[in-house]
Amino acid sequence: MSGAIQYRRFGGPEVLEMMDTPVREPGDGELRIVVKAAGLNPMDEKVFSGDPRLRLVGFVDALSKPAQWFSPGFPKRVRHDFAGIVDAVGSGAGGFAVGDAVLGTLRGAPGTKTKRGSLAEHLVAPVSDVVHKPEALSFESAAALGVVAQTASGALRELDVQRTDIIVISAAAGGVGSLAVQLAMQRGATVVGIAGESNADFLHSLGVIPVAHGARVRDRVLAAAPGSVTKLLDCYGGDYVQLGLSLGLRGSAMGTLVPSPRAIFRGARFTGSRHAQPGDLEAVATLVASGAVKTAIAHTYPFDIEAVRDAFRELSGGHVRGKLVVSLATS
């Protein structure tokens, strides 16, 4: 048996519970992994809370894949990101062997037919969801990459960020934002990052031009930007698409990770991991391992039900700098 975090109804962190679950063998094209660390994402909390905003995501996805929207019954696990060691290899899962250190993210839009979750001592994952972990990365750092790497890479690709761009990125000190600003600079772009005033030094250290959020943010962006703003990536929601419009941006020059009818009606592209490509996670892991891109882990929690609940309470506060990680390492 293997410990796993599950929930049997929607709600706050109090619905999460630790359960003993059977350890199954990997099937065709699958790997079984002993999890050493799991990264937490705001989307995880939104899924187990039953956030109604996810219905819009489901509606968009159901237009092309209607059979995948209907979710299975409870219990469900909490997912996505993980790092660990392969301990069993299914047939057709070439390229991996027992003992390999790996990282990955369990893919699939919220609401699809899945009960998988990375907050577990063992998980079985399709080989397509897993990449080799660079030796220079700790399991905790590797577990922090999955969703944010794919989300940031996909969004910058969809916005076609180039070296000539001056891009504004909101929530620039968060998990996705702090990676997106660095990947945009890897493309040669100039980045103006919007975050709380307390994060100014952190953004400076990444090479970002920091701007404090709040009233009159447009004026501060115009004063800080070294030229005309050409792109905007909204990692927060709220009125940032309107900010883009006020800066003269239109349509494909604006992307948002937080779908809302108002943002989409105003022409912003709903983007993120939906526009990721195979190889994005491995490429980002290589950049982090080399030191070219930095990751920030705000707090590491033990694999204990009360600690995991506390972690999600911290995450739901919306002011985490970087990522939260749960460590399952026993030594």
GIJOBEL-V125427 format. One record per helix or strand. SS is the DSSP state (h for helix, s for strand). FROM is the first residue (numbers start at 1). TO is the last residue. Records with the same first field share a line. If there is no record, write none. Layout:
SS=FROM-TO, FROM-TO
This chain:
s=2-7, 16-21, 30-40, 76-77, 81-89, 101-105, 120-120, 122-126, 130-132, 166-170, 174-174, 190-195, 209-212, 231-234, 254-256, 269-270, 297-302, 322-327
h=13-15, 42-49, 54-62, 66-68, 127-129, 139-143, 146-158, 175-186, 197-206, 217-224, 240-246, 251-253, 261-265, 273-275, 280-290, 305-316
